[in-house]
């Protein structure tokens, strides 16, 4: 797939995703632009179905933008009154613990709203394999989130 086709196919979905994560249209546009810049620089690593890969890049861009928004306010505080650094969002940390294939499946299911059958058709995997992989990914997420609450 030509990179221009990738942009056309995923720009709107990436914008909606980024806008939900950041709560700001301007910042979402910045995140999408940065996502495509990073993807362009790494396009030799782009999989045949780049959706999950692009959304993974977008998630990292959104996290970086959100952190950068918090920094100026934190820098203005005196050091002795500074609170302990915030831990990463529990779901983001749990998602980071999944492998790329699991992240891609979860993105297709929840980011793009595809059904199991649609995911199977898009990835070329049997429906049973898709549902089993999703089940394992959900189980890992539950375990990681529970471990984070108990820590």
Phi and psi in degrees as a GROMACS rama.xvg file:
@    title "Ramachandran Plot"
@    xaxis  label "Phi"
@    yaxis  label "Psi"
@TYPE xy
-66.7415  146.638  UNK-2
-62.6599  -33.6253  UNK-3
-63.1394  -35.3272  UNK-4
-67.9536  -37.4763  UNK-5
-61.903  -45.1031  UNK-6
-60.195  -47.9354  UNK-7
-61.3042  -37.2084  UNK-8
-75.6781  -30.2705  UNK-9
-117.129  -7.17116  UNK-10
-59.0989  -48.2226  UNK-11
-65.3914  -43.5887  UNK-12
-65.6529  -40.537  UNK-13
-64.862  -37.7778  UNK-14
-64.6438  -46.0937  UNK-15
-61.1318  -43.4298  UNK-16
-60.4497  -48.6429  UNK-17
-65.9971  -38.7249  UNK-18
-64.5868  -38.3764  UNK-19
-65.1789  -42.3386  UNK-20
-69.7605  -37.7818  UNK-21
-99.7348  -22.8033  UNK-22
70.9924  21.8567  UNK-23
-151.619  126.284  UNK-24
-65.1604  -42.8758  UNK-25
-62.4801  -45.8438  UNK-26
-65.5548  -35.0149  UNK-27
-64.9924  -40.8229  UNK-28
-61.9937  -41.843  UNK-29
-61.0958  -42.6213  UNK-30
-64.246  -41.6542  UNK-31
-65.8388  -42.7324  UNK-32
-60.1355  -46.5333  UNK-33
-64.4939  -37.5638  UNK-34
-59.0394  -48.1989  UNK-35
-69.1188  -32.9184  UNK-36
-63.6469  -46.2706  UNK-37
-65.1882  -40.9548  UNK-38
-64.6013  -39.6816  UNK-39
-62.8625  -41.7258  UNK-40
-66.3367  -25.8715  UNK-41
-113.063  23.1673  UNK-42
-63.6732  -18.2531  UNK-43
-66.8042  -21.3579  UNK-44
-93.4406  -0.519502  UNK-45
-67.4898  125.487  UNK-46
-72.5335  169.168  UNK-47
-60.2496  -38.2158  UNK-48
-111.388  95.447  UNK-49
-82.4466  4.98604  UNK-50
-55.9663  -57.1606  UNK-51
-61.9264  -38.7788  UNK-52
-62.3337  -46.599  UNK-53
-64.8693  -41.3742  UNK-54
-69.0553  -29.7755  UNK-55
-64.6141  -43.0268  UNK-56
-63.3394  -43.1683  UNK-57
-62.3604  -39.2174  UNK-58
-60.9484  -43.6378  UNK-59
-66.0734  -39.7819  UNK-60
-62.1439  -42.9378  UNK-61
-63.6948  -40.7681  UNK-62
-62.206  -43.2058  UNK-63
-64.8789  -40.9727  UNK-64
-66.181  -42.7598  UNK-65
-62.7844  -40.515  UNK-66
-64.1548  -42.5218  UNK-67
-64.3276  -32.6737  UNK-68
-68.1154  -32.0872  UNK-69
-79.2406  -27.9705  UNK-70
-59.0701  -47.0322  UNK-71
-58.6067  -40.17  UNK-72
-67.175  -38.1267  UNK-73
-70.4886  -34.4283  UNK-74
-68.8739  -26.1628  UNK-75
-77.2875  -17.7077  UNK-76
-76.2708  145.308  UNK-77
-63.9216  148.519  UNK-78
-62.9237  -38.0763  UNK-79
-70.9147  -20.6191  UNK-80
-98.5752  1.44159  UNK-81
-70.9839  131.179  UNK-82
-73.2662  165.528  UNK-83
-61.7038  146.838  UNK-84
-59.5135  144.014  UNK-85
-71.3539  138.146  UNK-86
-69.4622  158.865  UNK-87
-62.5924  155.494  UNK-88
-54.1188  134.475  UNK-89
-56.995  -42.4303  UNK-90
-68.7614  -40.9155  UNK-91
-60.9049  -43.7354  UNK-92
-64.1  -40.4809  UNK-93
-66.3853  -40.3891  UNK-94
-65.4029  -36.9248  UNK-95
-61.9822  -25.7647  UNK-96
-78.1353  -10.2761  UNK-97
-86.7015  155.635  UNK-98
-78.4086  168.739  UNK-99
-60.3608  -37.8782  UNK-100
-65.425  -40.7966  UNK-101
-67.08  -41.1542  UNK-102
-61.9965  -41.6945  UNK-103
-63.1056  -43.1586  UNK-104
-62.7799  -43.6739  UNK-105
-64.5005  -36.1625  UNK-106
-64.3314  -45.4537  UNK-107
-60.6118  -40.937  UNK-108
-70.2521  -48.8064  UNK-109
-104.837  -31.8173  UNK-110
-75.3029  -41.5162  UNK-111
-102.748  -9.21897  UNK-112
71.067  28.5463  UNK-113
-81.0198  151.655  UNK-114
-81.7732  169.064  UNK-115
-58.3503  -41.2494  UNK-116
-63.7969  -40.9394  UNK-117
-66.635  -38.7325  UNK-118
-64.2646  -43.3936  UNK-119
-60.4007  -43.158  UNK-120
-65.2616  -41.6979  UNK-121
-68.8897  -39.423  UNK-122
-90.8053  -13.9638  UNK-123
77.5026  15.0148  UNK-124
-97.824  154.394  UNK-125
-64.2305  150.413  UNK-126
-57.3537  -41.1319  UNK-127
-61.0972  -38.4192  UNK-128
-66.4369  -39.5618  UNK-129
-64.8727  -47.526  UNK-130
-66.1603  -36.766  UNK-131
-65.6773  -43.3019  UNK-132
-65.4256  -39.6132  UNK-133
-64.2224  -41.7625  UNK-134
-60.9947  -43.4198  UNK-135
-64.5945  -40.2871  UNK-136
-64.7644  -43.2774  UNK-137
-61.3313  -41.2779  UNK-138
-62.3625  -44.1751  UNK-139
-61.5075  -43.1114  UNK-140
-61.5892  -45.8864  UNK-141
-58.8037  -45.9572  UNK-142
-61.7003  -44.3881  UNK-143
-67.2095  -40.3542  UNK-144
-67.4135  -39.76  UNK-145
-65.5215  -40.3709  UNK-146
-64.343  -35.6707  UNK-147
-67.7541  -35.9131  UNK-148
-71.4654  -33.5374  UNK-149
-84.1895  -10.9268  UNK-150
